[in-house]
Structures are given as structure tokens and as C-alpha cells.
Amino acid sequence: MKITFRTFATLSLAFSILFISEVNAVLTEQQIESARKQMVSVIPNGLKKCKIPGGVLVVVKHDKIYITPFGYTDANKKTTITSDTLFPISSGSKNVTAFLVGALVDAGKLSWENKVRKYDKDFFIHSEEFSKELTIKDLISHCSGFKHFAGDSLWAGGYSKQQTINAFEYFKQIPGDFRKYYGYQNVFFGLIKTVLEKVTGEKYEDLVRKYLFNKMDMKNASAIRLGYETSRWGHIKYLSSRFNYDKKRLGLWGALINYVKEIFTFKPKAGVTGHAYYKDGIVELPEVGYFHIYPATSGIAFSATEFAKWIQMLLSKGKYGNNTVVAQETFKKITTPVVNMKKIKPTDDTFTIDRFPREDLHYGIGTFIAKYADNGKNPKNILFHMGGTYGAASYFVICPEEDIGVGMIINLGGTSHTLFAEYMCNYFMDLCFGYSKKDWVQAEIDRQQKYKQIVSKNIATLLEYSTPMASSQKYEGTFESDIYGELTFSNKNGKIILSNGIKSVELTHVNGNIFSFHDKELLINFSNVDEYVVFYPDANGDFNTCRVTCFGEENTIFKRKEK
């Protein structure tokens, strides 16, 4: 056949179209189902190896949902997890809060760029100058300029919101970081709740239901304490806590009728028990209000069914079925980078260097924005958020260009929480995208082992030179700092007792003037680590200063209070 220029051009165009369609081909349902089936064989063994009682995997292909529960709600294996079992999604709540704010922006209730003081004239944190400058967007974009997790030690220590806010007066901003670089925050996100309630006159949990959950038929989702949803007595306590609010809204008789109606129509929901690593095993954690000190930060609970709907909404760019959850322009605003994450270390295991190119890591409004790549090759644009705190962990990620989303929630977590949920979602994406093979279960086991080795090395350093403690009476007294207020050390039968006025713990002598305690004995959260108290002798051998590792904001030194 004689190949003319026209024939050559036609063939070239055909091959080009074929090549382009191959490169831009969206994942087929068969590919997704194949990847999901492989995960179904991987996850049970991974849960067992990592001592996690249970979890649920959610895969979403636009309008198709695949839900696979694993394991049990509790360590005693009494109840199996189903698609309707409620899990706290912890910091995944930040993404929900961002969309709530977006929905209120769409409703004309507030504006992203307006100062917080416009809506809450009493708003104050850190300084008058900073408080006047802060915008709505600033509060929920991790761009405050403070170090990661600023104020979290007060939250974990059981200090009140007001005490935590007051402490920020003594915190230092990182020069040049405000509105430029990422510094992960919980307290700032939590403060948006008060602002939204002042703007609307409605409670946070009611706003979430009205503007988000109702539009997405998320009947099982919750924005109140899990214990309020899973027991009748817990729900009565919740109704009592909001009775005065309902009385203002509905009048006395209306509130009473609503109270009685709610009691008799309430049906307890199935929920998980939280767990944490403890020594060489795991321990069940009592249900506490820890998540709900800052519900806008960590107070949302989803079942797998609701989790899937949330991922569907994200894939549809703010729509769910025929309902608009947020306008397209608002969705774009939420998912556009606000701050750069270049300062994330290469060794940060949350954002593994072989999958997350540092130059493409950003945070938007309640949303991480990144590229996910195979050692720099074949990058995919993704949106995601993780969550991990007291007893639970969650992760979701969507890849709009492939029209695919995946999420996992597990009932084990802590401050030094497992990354199992993140790593399983990474595993799934690797299978879908054809990335180089990586054993993500083993990666999590290796990560935990590395952490244990670091802890063991630190302890060995403390014990390198063995010296006796001083007389126990010498450590007694009240010590104070601007940030935490007073700590009291007392003597009980030769043992030193530490109290922060909220909880008390008996200290164990380690070496010299160093003592230890397990964080679960003093803190509200539970990260399964030993904390340390170090007393420093002055020139006269008296102990007038000390450090407590769990209360270490701004390298706090506690000084003996003068009598």
C-alpha cells in the first residue's frame, strides 16, 4: 500500500488519539474491584498483626459504593462491625467543619475573608493585634504561624478551653510563617464552633445536621458524643445538657414536649469501643468527652454508609444526588491550596517520601491537597484528610481524575496513633494505579518498631549513670508556669505524687532526680508512652525548677512558687 502524506497523517492522528485515551483512561470498575478484592485478603491479616480489633474499608466509584467491614467493635469480640456501626472519625471532622463553613458562606451567613471579630467581637487568642487580624479562613487552614499542635498538651491535660486560650498569650509565632506555611492545629479549628454558633444562634451539631447531613440523607451520622448516641442514659444526659437552649428556642412547653418525645423515640445506635496500645497488647478505653471539647476539630462520627456518602459528595465536587451541599465555587475554594507544606520532613511517615513529593504538598481549607506518585513517577492529584486521636483513627482520599475514592476507619488510635488506616488506603491506590509493589502492613509494623527503638534508646540514656534520688521531702511543693499554672508535688509514704489540679499520679523513680509516669495516669488522651519529670538542683542543692515532658509547650520550666 502506498502511504501518502494524508494516509500518514490520518494514521498518526489515530495512534495519537489511541495513546491519549490510554494515558487518560479512567479506572474501570473491573480494575477497582480487583484492587478491592486484594485489599479484602490483605486487611484481616494486617489488623491481626497490628492488634487492631476492627475497621471498615469504603471504596467509592462515583455512584457505586463498596463497603467491607472487618473484625469487632471491641477487643472481647462480642459484636461484629457492620456498615451501620458508628466510628469517631477524629480529625476527619475538620473536613466536615470546612464544608459546614462553606455551606454557611453560600447561605450568606459569613464570608471567608472577613475578620473573625466581625462576627464575634469578644474573640481573643494570643494578642489583640493577632485577634483583630485573624479571618474565618485563617482559623481553619492551619496557617496561624504557630508550631504544630500548639495548645494540644493543655487539651490532653484536661485544661479548660479558656485556660488553653489564655495560655496562647505566652506562645511564640514562627516569624514569617503566618499565612505562608503549614502548622497543624486542633485548638484553632475548635474555635470556629463558637463563631458559627454566635453567627447563627444555633448549636454546632444542629448546624451540621441542617446544612450537611440532611442534604445527604446521612441519618446515622453524628456530631455529638458517641456515648450520647449509643445509650439511652447517655442520650438523656445530652438532652438535659441542651434543655435551656431548647427552652429559648421552643419555649418551656415546647422544650418539655421535645425532651419527652426524644426520650421515648430514641433508638441507641451501634458504636465501636476505642482502643489503644498498652505495653505489648491493647486496652479498651472508656468513652469520654475528649473528642467533644473541640467538636469542630474531632467530634464527628460516621458509619461506613455515611463515610461513603461523604466521599461521594467530594467526588461530585459538592453535590450529592440532586442536592447542592456547597456551590461549585465554594468547593473549589475549599480545595485550593492556602499554605505550603515544604517544611514537612522527609522522614515524616504520614507523608511517606516515596509517595508524597514534598513540592506538591499543601493544605487548603480543612483539606489536604497533594500529588500521590510512585517515587516521583505517574503522579495523581488527590484530596485527603486523616484523623487519629483517643481510641480511633480514620483516613479518606479521593482522586478526581480517576473518579475514585477510598476510606478506612479503625477502632484503635492515640496521639502516637497507628497509621494503619492511611497505609491501607495507600495500598489500595497503589493497586489501582499500578505503582511499584510495597508491603504497607510491614511498613506500619516497621514504623512502630522504629518508634519503640527510639523510646528504648532514650530510656537507656536516662539509666546510663545510676544515681540515687534525694530525700523525698526535697521535691515537695508547688511549682508554676505562665502556661499551665500550678503543679503540686506531695509526699505520700515516701512516694512523690504529682497533681495538676485535674488528675494526680504517683511518680516512679528512674534515676537521680528523674521520675516517670505513664501518660494514661495523668492525661485525658492516651498515647502509650512514659512521661518524665526532671528536677534541677541549684547551687545549694535545692530543687526550685523542674520540667514535665507532657507539659512542654514553649519548653516550659516550672518554678517553685514562693510561700
Secondary structure, 3 states (H helix, E strand, C coil): CCCCHHHHHHHHHHHHHHHHHHHCCCCCHHHHHHHHHHHHHHHHHHHHHCCCCEEEEEEEECCEEEEEEEEECCCCCCCECCCCCEEECHHHHHHHHHHHHHHHHHCCCCCCCCEHHHCCCCCCCCCHHHHHHCEHHHHCCCCCCCCCCCCHHHHHCCCCHHHHHHHHHHCCCCCCCCCCECCCCCHHHHHHHHHHHHHHCCCHHHHHHHHHHHHHCCCCCECCCHHHHHCHHHHHHHHHHCHHHHHHHHHHHHHHHHHHHHHHHCCCCCECCEEEEECCEEEEECCCCHHHHCHHHHCCEECHHHHHHHHHHHHCCCEECCEECCCHHHHHHHCCCCEECCCCCCCCCCCCCCCCCHHHCEECCCCEEEEEEECCEEEEEEEEEEEEECCEEEEEEEEHHHCEEEEEEECCCCCCCCCHHHHHHHHHHHHHHCCCCCCHHHHHHHHHHHHHHHHHHHHHHHCCCCCCCCCHHHHCEEEEECCCEEEEEEEECCEEEEECCCCEEECEEEECCEEEEEHHHCCCCCCCCEEEEEEEECCCCCEEEEEECCCCHHHCCEEECCC
